[in-house]
Amino acid sequence: MVDEKSVEAQSHELHKILHEIIIEGMNLDEQFQVAIIIDKLPPSWKDFMNALRHKTKEFSLESLITRLHIEEEARKHDMKEEVLLVSNNKKNHNSNRNQTPAALKTNGKNMKNQNKNRNNNN
């Protein structure tokens, strides 16, 4: 599987292939099918893949696809939040750039003349 395509869609494609193999007469245990789909998850899903592999309770193919759907939706939601956060940070950073803190602003007096007067008084 690849990151560029929906994991749920790719798992359905893989399920169709496995189903065709079964139709041809080869017996594939459902847990074997689940293991195949888990092993084919994209690299960015490594943590989720490891969590699924270490589940002690066996689950059905349908349950796996449901879990993949839920995880994919959660990842999409997290990505949207991350994009919004970065976008808001850029806006705040750019607007803060245009604002000089009051402590750094000059008081309107000619600074060069002040220094000349100080040097002349010494």
C-alpha positions as CSV (number, residue, x, y, z in Angstrom):
1,M,0.0,0.0,0.0
2,V,1.0,3.6,-0.5
3,D,0.4,6.8,1.4
4,E,-1.0,8.7,-1.6
5,K,-4.1,6.6,-1.9
6,S,-6.9,5.9,0.7
7,V,-5.9,3.0,2.9
8,E,-9.5,1.9,3.1
9,A,-9.8,1.8,-0.7
10,Q,-6.5,-0.1,-1.0
11,S,-7.6,-2.6,1.6
12,H,-10.9,-3.1,-0.4
13,E,-8.8,-3.8,-3.5
14,L,-6.7,-6.3,-1.7
15,H,-9.8,-7.9,-0.2
16,K,-11.2,-8.3,-3.8
17,I,-7.9,-10.0,-4.9
18,L,-8.1,-12.3,-1.9
19,H,-11.7,-13.1,-2.7
20,E,-10.8,-14.0,-6.3
21,I,-8.1,-16.4,-5.0
22,I,-10.8,-18.0,-2.8
23,I,-13.2,-18.3,-5.8
24,E,-10.4,-20.1,-7.7
25,G,-10.5,-22.8,-5.1
26,M,-7.7,-21.9,-2.8
27,N,-8.7,-21.8,0.9
28,L,-7.6,-18.7,2.7
29,D,-8.3,-18.4,6.4
30,E,-9.9,-15.1,7.4
31,Q,-7.1,-14.4,10.0
32,F,-4.6,-15.0,7.3
33,Q,-6.4,-12.4,5.1
34,V,-6.4,-10.0,8.0
35,A,-2.6,-10.5,8.6
36,I,-1.9,-9.9,4.9
37,I,-3.8,-6.6,4.9
38,I,-2.1,-5.5,8.1
39,D,1.3,-6.3,6.7
40,K,0.6,-4.3,3.5
41,L,-0.2,-1.1,5.3
42,P,1.9,1.9,4.2
43,P,5.1,2.9,6.2
44,S,3.5,5.9,7.8
45,W,1.0,3.5,9.5
46,K,3.8,1.5,11.2
47,D,2.7,2.3,14.8
48,F,-0.9,1.4,14.0
49,M,0.3,-1.8,12.2
50,N,2.3,-2.8,15.3
51,A,-0.7,-2.1,17.6
52,L,-2.9,-4.4,15.4
53,R,-0.3,-7.2,15.3
54,H,-0.1,-7.2,19.1
55,K,-3.8,-7.5,19.7
56,T,-4.5,-10.8,21.5
57,K,-8.1,-10.9,20.3
58,E,-8.6,-12.0,16.8
59,F,-10.9,-9.9,14.7
60,S,-12.7,-10.3,11.4
61,L,-11.9,-8.8,8.0
62,E,-14.9,-6.5,8.3
63,S,-13.7,-5.4,11.7
64,L,-10.2,-4.6,10.3
65,I,-11.6,-2.6,7.5
66,T,-13.8,-0.6,10.0
67,R,-10.7,0.0,12.2
68,L,-8.8,1.2,9.1
69,H,-11.6,3.5,8.2
70,I,-11.7,5.0,11.7
71,E,-7.9,5.4,11.8
72,E,-7.8,7.0,8.4
73,E,-10.5,9.5,9.3
74,A,-8.7,10.4,12.6
75,R,-5.5,11.0,10.6
76,K,-7.3,13.2,8.1
77,H,-8.8,15.2,11.1
78,D,-5.3,15.5,12.7
79,M,-3.8,16.7,9.4
80,K,-6.5,19.4,9.1
81,E,-5.9,20.6,12.7
82,E,-2.1,20.6,12.0
83,V,-2.6,22.7,8.8
84,L,-4.9,25.1,10.7
85,L,-2.3,25.4,13.5
86,V,0.5,26.1,11.1
87,S,-1.6,28.5,9.1
88,N,-2.6,30.4,12.3
89,N,1.0,30.5,13.5
90,K,2.1,32.0,10.2
91,K,-0.7,34.7,10.4
92,N,0.3,35.6,14.0
93,H,4.0,35.6,13.2
94,N,3.5,37.9,10.2
95,S,1.2,40.3,12.0
96,N,3.6,40.5,14.9
97,R,6.4,41.3,12.6
98,N,4.7,44.5,11.6
99,Q,4.3,45.6,15.2
100,T,7.2,47.0,17.1
101,P,7.0,46.6,20.8
102,A,6.5,49.9,22.7
103,A,9.8,49.4,24.6
104,L,11.7,49.3,21.3
105,K,10.1,52.4,19.7
106,T,11.9,55.7,19.8
107,N,10.4,58.5,21.7
108,G,10.5,60.8,18.6
109,K,13.5,62.8,19.6
110,N,16.5,63.0,17.3
111,M,18.9,60.4,18.8
112,K,22.0,61.8,17.0
113,N,21.5,65.3,18.4
114,Q,21.1,63.9,21.9
115,N,24.4,62.1,21.6
116,K,26.2,65.2,20.3
117,N,24.8,67.3,23.1
118,R,26.1,64.7,25.6
119,N,29.5,64.6,24.1
120,N,29.8,68.4,24.0
121,N,28.8,68.6,27.7
122,N,31.6,66.3,28.7
